[in-house]
Amino acid sequence: MTDDTSRRHSVFRWTVIEGNRLTVAGVLLGGITLLLLALLVVNLFPRAPGEPLYLLFSSFLGGNLTLITVVIAINQLVFSRELGSPGDLEGRTRNAVEYRDQVQDVMDRAVSPVMPGSFLLVLHENLGKRAQALRETVTDPLDRELSAEIDELVGALRGDVRAVTRAVDTPDADEQIFGAIAATLGTTQAEQLYDLARIETEYDAQLTDEQRELFTSIREHLLHIDVARKYFRTVYITKELSFLSRVLLIVGLPAQLFLAATLAVYDLAAIEALPAAGIVAVTLVAMVACFAPLSILASFVLRLSWVAQRNATVMPFAASEKDYTLFSADE
């Protein structure tokens, strides 16, 4: 990976994945502000109120009012998942408890963690132990092809385990649901399930009972990991959309009020008596306010859409990423 590619990769990961959403929105808005200041320096920024500027602010005022519709739609989406009859709510809870019980049956501990990061970390640690045990079962030097296949499979499994462990085994990632999601988005459970089935089919006569048991255990771990990741993704999207709707209201309402006040002042005949520097300053602030809600919306949608793209398929199927290499965080 060249230095330029590495920098682009780092910028992409921070902008779309790792960066705080409000910080990313601030950077986007800062870039817009710098662009407006550059236009001011080269005398391309309006220095006096006029009909084009009035129409521009009017358009932004009407367009940003759709934020209210967006907020209502977001909250309807979030609340629709939370509301339900007692039977529905009980069913969800019992299903979650049953899933935890199933996971505990394959874990090397009596009680599974409740934090998303720790839960996935324990699952991957157990997966790594099963993979290592599978590798140690290959003792016959004559089974070179089977040994090579198992080594390749175990290498892929342990590679995923190391990547997830590095990403999750930190205090911050353990407390943040998105840390658990981001840690597993680059893993390839579908391909590993395919390799498991292929090896079992092609080398059925050579496999021992111990190896078949380990294959079954590894398959169960992969399925549990995929279910956990998708459940945590659902929880993350719900929390993120709720936070987005609140931030849009907090930022959007003052921005709309400022734009409305600016339009009211521009409509006064006495506006021409104001100092030119004051008019330019108010115009500049008003234009920044126009883009503030859009910057916030863009910063959140970037990560939400990326998470949705990387979770578009359900195991055991896998989607090709070749059509999205320009926007991939793993290239």
PLY file of the C-alpha trace (Angstrom):
ply
format ascii 1.0
element vertex 331
property float x
property float y
property float z
element edge 330
property int vertex1
property int vertex2
end_header
0.00 0.00 0.00
1.51 3.34 -1.12
1.67 6.41 1.12
-1.09 8.14 -0.89
-3.33 5.06 -0.71
-2.60 4.71 3.00
-3.55 8.34 3.62
-6.75 7.99 1.62
-7.56 4.82 3.54
-6.97 6.60 6.86
-9.06 9.61 5.83
-11.86 7.31 4.68
-11.84 5.25 7.88
-11.93 8.37 10.06
-14.62 10.13 8.01
-16.93 7.16 7.57
-16.14 4.76 10.42
-14.00 5.89 13.32
-14.61 9.63 13.68
-17.16 11.06 16.09
-20.17 12.01 13.99
-20.43 15.53 15.39
-16.72 16.08 14.81
-17.04 14.88 11.22
-20.00 17.23 10.74
-17.90 20.07 12.17
-15.08 19.30 9.74
-17.51 19.28 6.80
-19.01 22.57 7.92
-15.53 24.00 8.45
-14.60 23.08 4.89
-17.72 24.86 3.61
-16.82 27.92 5.70
-13.29 27.99 4.26
-14.73 27.74 0.75
-17.03 30.70 1.42
-14.13 32.71 2.84
-12.06 31.89 -0.25
-14.90 33.18 -2.44
-14.96 36.32 -0.31
-11.22 36.86 -0.82
-11.47 36.59 -4.61
-14.52 38.90 -4.67
-16.97 36.19 -5.72
-19.00 36.41 -2.51
-22.03 38.76 -2.49
-21.27 41.92 -0.53
-24.76 43.44 -0.68
-28.27 42.01 -0.35
-30.04 41.31 -3.59
-32.81 39.25 -5.13
-30.60 36.20 -5.97
-29.33 36.02 -2.38
-32.86 36.47 -1.03
-34.11 33.62 -3.24
-31.20 31.42 -2.15
-31.95 31.91 1.54
-35.66 31.39 0.91
-34.90 28.08 -0.81
-32.71 26.94 2.07
-35.36 27.97 4.59
-38.01 25.91 2.82
-35.67 22.99 2.20
-34.45 22.77 5.77
-38.04 22.73 6.99
-38.17 19.18 5.63
-35.97 18.32 8.62
-39.16 18.21 10.65
-40.48 15.52 8.31
-37.18 13.67 8.51
-37.22 13.75 12.30
-40.81 12.48 12.43
-40.00 9.67 9.99
-36.88 8.68 11.95
-38.75 8.57 15.23
-41.55 6.54 13.67
-38.95 4.05 12.45
-37.30 3.84 15.86
-40.50 3.66 17.90
-42.05 1.06 15.61
-39.38 -1.37 16.78
-39.84 -0.52 20.45
-43.62 -0.64 20.67
-45.59 -3.86 20.87
-48.10 -5.92 22.79
-47.03 -7.72 25.98
-46.90 -10.99 24.03
-44.61 -9.52 21.38
-42.32 -7.96 23.98
-42.17 -11.20 25.96
-41.37 -13.13 22.79
-38.46 -10.83 21.98
-37.05 -11.15 25.48
-37.39 -14.93 25.52
-35.74 -15.22 22.11
-32.81 -13.12 23.33
-32.47 -15.25 26.47
-32.63 -18.45 24.43
-29.91 -17.15 22.13
-27.66 -16.33 25.11
-28.27 -19.83 26.47
-27.29 -21.35 23.14
-24.10 -19.29 23.08
-23.22 -20.26 26.65
-23.48 -23.92 25.64
-20.50 -23.49 23.29
-18.54 -21.02 25.44
-15.78 -21.98 27.86
-17.48 -20.09 30.68
-20.68 -20.45 32.66
-22.01 -16.92 32.08
-21.60 -14.90 28.88
-20.76 -11.16 29.08
-23.48 -8.56 28.61
-21.39 -5.87 26.88
-21.37 -6.26 23.07
-17.60 -5.95 22.76
-16.88 -8.49 25.50
-19.56 -10.85 24.15
-18.01 -10.91 20.67
-14.51 -11.09 22.14
-15.33 -14.25 24.12
-16.99 -15.82 21.07
-13.91 -15.15 18.93
-11.51 -16.35 21.63
-13.41 -19.63 21.78
-13.41 -19.82 17.99
-9.64 -19.36 18.00
-9.24 -22.21 20.51
-11.39 -24.52 18.38
-9.40 -23.61 15.28
-6.10 -24.32 17.02
-7.45 -27.65 18.31
-8.45 -28.54 14.73
-4.95 -27.81 13.48
-3.44 -30.02 16.18
-5.57 -32.98 15.07
-3.63 -33.24 11.80
-0.80 -35.58 12.76
-0.53 -37.89 9.75
2.25 -36.57 7.46
0.73 -38.49 4.53
-2.45 -36.36 4.57
-0.73 -33.42 2.92
-3.73 -32.15 0.99
-6.02 -32.34 4.00
-3.36 -30.75 6.18
-2.93 -27.88 3.70
-6.70 -27.33 3.51
-7.08 -27.29 7.29
-4.05 -25.00 7.70
-5.55 -22.52 5.23
-8.94 -22.63 6.95
-7.43 -22.29 10.42
-5.24 -19.42 9.21
-8.30 -17.54 7.95
-10.19 -18.18 11.18
-7.33 -17.11 13.42
-6.73 -14.04 11.22
-10.30 -12.92 11.83
-9.95 -13.66 15.54
-6.79 -11.52 15.77
-8.39 -8.63 13.87
-11.51 -8.65 16.02
-9.53 -9.04 19.25
-7.36 -6.01 18.42
-10.41 -3.89 17.61
-12.62 -4.98 20.51
-10.14 -5.55 23.33
-10.05 -1.86 24.35
-12.07 -0.01 27.03
-13.79 2.28 24.51
-14.79 -0.42 22.03
-16.13 -2.56 24.84
-18.57 0.16 25.84
-19.66 1.20 22.37
-21.94 -1.00 20.31
-20.47 0.35 17.10
-17.02 -0.85 18.19
-18.39 -4.38 18.26
-19.96 -3.96 14.82
-16.95 -2.37 13.14
-14.67 -5.08 14.53
-16.55 -7.82 12.64
-17.52 -6.11 9.38
-14.34 -7.27 7.67
-14.69 -10.93 8.64
-15.72 -13.61 6.16
-17.93 -16.12 7.94
-19.79 -17.06 4.73
-16.57 -18.08 2.95
-15.37 -19.97 6.01
-18.68 -21.86 6.25
-18.26 -22.79 2.60
-14.71 -24.02 3.22
-15.90 -26.08 6.19
-18.59 -27.78 4.11
-16.21 -28.33 1.17
-13.50 -29.94 3.31
-16.04 -32.15 5.07
-17.40 -33.30 1.70
-14.12 -33.82 -0.13
-12.22 -35.46 2.73
-15.08 -37.23 4.50
-13.32 -40.61 4.53
-10.15 -39.14 6.06
-11.74 -37.10 8.86
-11.74 -38.43 12.41
-14.65 -38.16 14.83
-12.75 -35.47 16.76
-12.29 -33.41 13.61
-15.99 -33.72 12.73
-16.92 -32.52 16.23
-14.57 -29.55 15.89
-16.01 -28.72 12.47
-19.50 -28.69 14.01
-18.34 -26.53 16.92
-16.60 -24.05 14.60
-19.72 -23.84 12.44
-21.85 -23.10 15.51
-19.44 -20.38 16.62
-19.53 -18.73 13.18
-23.34 -18.75 13.17
-23.52 -17.29 16.69
-21.03 -14.56 15.74
-23.09 -13.62 12.68
-26.34 -13.45 14.68
-24.68 -11.34 17.40
-23.22 -8.95 14.86
-26.55 -8.42 13.12
-28.41 -7.96 16.40
-25.87 -5.39 17.62
-26.15 -3.68 14.23
-29.92 -3.35 14.76
-29.40 -1.88 18.22
-26.71 0.49 16.92
-28.88 1.79 14.06
-31.78 2.38 16.45
-29.59 4.33 18.87
-27.88 6.25 16.06
-31.13 7.28 14.40
-32.55 8.44 17.74
-29.46 10.54 18.38
-29.52 11.92 14.83
-33.13 13.07 15.13
-32.35 14.88 18.40
-29.24 16.60 17.01
-31.07 17.67 13.85
-33.70 19.40 15.95
-31.15 21.03 18.28
-29.12 22.41 15.38
-31.83 22.82 12.76
-34.27 24.98 14.72
-31.74 27.76 15.64
-30.44 27.67 12.04
-33.96 28.12 10.71
-34.65 30.97 13.13
-31.44 32.73 12.06
-32.28 32.29 8.38
-35.81 33.63 8.93
-34.41 36.66 10.81
-31.89 37.26 8.02
-34.62 37.20 5.40
-36.73 39.60 7.47
-33.85 42.05 7.72
-33.04 41.72 4.01
-36.62 42.66 3.21
-36.30 45.97 5.04
-35.54 49.06 3.04
-33.13 50.25 5.77
-30.76 47.34 5.07
-28.74 49.49 2.69
-27.90 51.87 5.52
-26.06 49.15 7.46
-22.25 48.88 7.21
-21.05 46.74 4.31
-18.84 44.65 6.60
-21.83 43.85 8.82
-23.92 42.77 5.84
-21.11 40.50 4.61
-20.65 38.98 8.08
-24.36 38.27 8.51
-24.58 36.81 5.01
-21.58 34.56 5.67
-23.00 33.29 8.97
-26.41 32.74 7.38
-24.90 30.64 4.57
-22.96 28.54 7.09
-26.21 28.05 9.02
-27.85 26.86 5.80
-25.42 23.95 5.55
-25.22 23.05 9.26
-28.17 20.59 9.28
-27.03 19.08 5.98
-23.52 18.52 7.34
-24.91 16.69 10.36
-27.20 14.58 8.20
-24.32 13.73 5.83
-21.96 12.68 8.63
-24.49 10.25 10.11
-25.74 8.88 6.79
-22.18 8.14 5.65
-21.64 5.65 8.48
-25.17 4.26 8.53
-25.10 3.56 4.79
-21.65 1.97 5.07
-22.84 -0.36 7.83
-25.92 -1.26 5.75
-23.78 -1.94 2.67
-21.45 -4.26 4.53
-24.40 -6.15 6.05
-26.52 -6.42 2.92
-26.39 -10.22 2.82
-27.26 -12.94 5.33
-25.07 -15.97 5.91
-24.35 -18.37 4.31
-24.43 -16.04 1.28
-21.69 -13.52 0.58
-21.77 -10.38 -1.57
-18.93 -9.35 -3.80
-17.22 -6.09 -2.88
-15.65 -5.50 -6.33
-18.31 -2.95 -7.26
-17.57 -0.90 -4.14
-13.77 -0.84 -4.05
-13.68 2.94 -4.40
-15.60 3.24 -1.13
-14.23 0.21 0.71
-12.54 0.66 4.05
-10.57 -2.55 3.61
-8.79 -1.91 0.32
0 1
1 2
2 3
3 4
4 5
5 6
6 7
7 8
8 9
9 10
10 11
11 12
12 13
13 14
14 15
15 16
16 17
17 18
18 19
19 20
20 21
21 22
22 23
23 24
24 25
25 26
26 27
27 28
28 29
29 30
30 31
31 32
32 33
33 34
34 35
35 36
36 37
37 38
38 39
39 40
40 41
41 42
42 43
43 44
44 45
45 46
46 47
47 48
48 49
49 50
50 51
51 52
52 53
53 54
54 55
55 56
56 57
57 58
58 59
59 60
60 61
61 62
62 63
63 64
64 65
65 66
66 67
67 68
68 69
69 70
70 71
71 72
72 73
73 74
74 75
75 76
76 77
77 78
78 79
79 80
80 81
81 82
82 83
83 84
84 85
85 86
86 87
87 88
88 89
89 90
90 91
91 92
92 93
93 94
94 95
95 96
96 97
97 98
98 99
99 100
100 101
101 102
102 103
103 104
104 105
105 106
106 107
107 108
108 109
109 110
110 111
111 112
112 113
113 114
114 115
115 116
116 117
117 118
118 119
119 120
120 121
121 122
122 123
123 124
124 125
125 126
126 127
127 128
128 129
129 130
130 131
131 132
132 133
133 134
134 135
135 136
136 137
137 138
138 139
139 140
140 141
141 142
142 143
143 144
144 145
145 146
146 147
147 148
148 149
149 150
150 151
151 152
152 153
153 154
154 155
155 156
156 157
157 158
158 159
159 160
160 161
161 162
162 163
163 164
164 165
165 166
166 167
167 168
168 169
169 170
170 171
171 172
172 173
173 174
174 175
175 176
176 177
177 178
178 179
179 180
180 181
181 182
182 183
183 184
184 185
185 186
186 187
187 188
188 189
189 190
190 191
191 192
192 193
193 194
194 195
195 196
196 197
197 198
198 199
199 200
200 201
201 202
202 203
203 204
204 205
205 206
206 207
207 208
208 209
209 210
210 211
211 212
212 213
213 214
214 215
215 216
216 217
217 218
218 219
219 220
220 221
221 222
222 223
223 224
224 225
225 226
226 227
227 228
228 229
229 230
230 231
231 232
232 233
233 234
234 235
235 236
236 237
237 238
238 239
239 240
240 241
241 242
242 243
243 244
244 245
245 246
246 247
247 248
248 249
249 250
250 251
251 252
252 253
253 254
254 255
255 256
256 257
257 258
258 259
259 260
260 261
261 262
262 263
263 264
264 265
265 266
266 267
267 268
268 269
269 270
270 271
271 272
272 273
273 274
274 275
275 276
276 277
277 278
278 279
279 280
280 281
281 282
282 283
283 284
284 285
285 286
286 287
287 288
288 289
289 290
290 291
291 292
292 293
293 294
294 295
295 296
296 297
297 298
298 299
299 300
300 301
301 302
302 303
303 304
304 305
305 306
306 307
307 308
308 309
309 310
310 311
311 312
312 313
313 314
314 315
315 316
316 317
317 318
318 319
319 320
320 321
321 322
322 323
323 324
324 325
325 326
326 327
327 328
328 329
329 330
